[in-house]
Amino acid sequence: MKKYYLHVISGGVYKYEVYATTFQTQTFGSKPLGYYAFYDDKELVGCYPINKTIIVRIDENVDVQ
């Protein structure tokens, strides 16, 4: 499991922590549209817009309690 630290910019900066095993980017051509999709194994745990999201840090091998 990994812990992703995100900053989402939308009228301010919002900080999120997402626990997931992997993430994928979903884009629509060359436009700055799309989203990061975070998954815990095969289950979707969160989506954030690419053009407003900064992945600040990723911690590897995190235990979720």
N, C-alpha and C positions, 0 to 999 in steps of 0.2 A: 504494500500500500504506500502511496506517496501523498504528501501534503503539499498542496499548491497554495501559494500566497498571491492573491490577486488584488489589483487596484482597478476599480471600474470608475471611469470619469463620466459623470452625467449630472450636471448642475452642482457638482462637488466631487470629492473623491471618496468612494466607498471601498472599504477593505473587507475582503472575504477570504476565508480559509476553506479549501475544498479537499476532501479526502477521496482519492480515486486511484485506481490501478493504472489508468491511461487516459489520454485525451486525444481527440482528433479535431482537425479544422475542417469546417464545411464552408466552402466559398461558392460564389456565383460569378464565374467568369473572372475578368480582371478588375471588377469593381471592388471597392473597399468594404463590401458587404460580406456578411458571413458570421460565423460564430465558432467558439471553442465548445466542444461537447466533451464533458468529463464523464467517465464510466467507472463503476465499481464492478469489475469483471464484465458482465454484459449488460448491466443495468445502468441507465442514464441517471446521473446524480446532479447534473447542472449544466446550463448553457449560458454563455456570456458573449456579447458582441465583440468581434475581433477589433473593430475600429475604435472601441472605447475601453479596451481591457489591456492591462499590462500584467504579465506574469512576472512577479517580482522575484520569487524564489521557489525552489522545489526541494523539499526534504525527502530523501529516499528512505525506504524501509521503516515506515512509521507504524507503530502499533496503535490500533483504534480500540478504545475500551468501551 
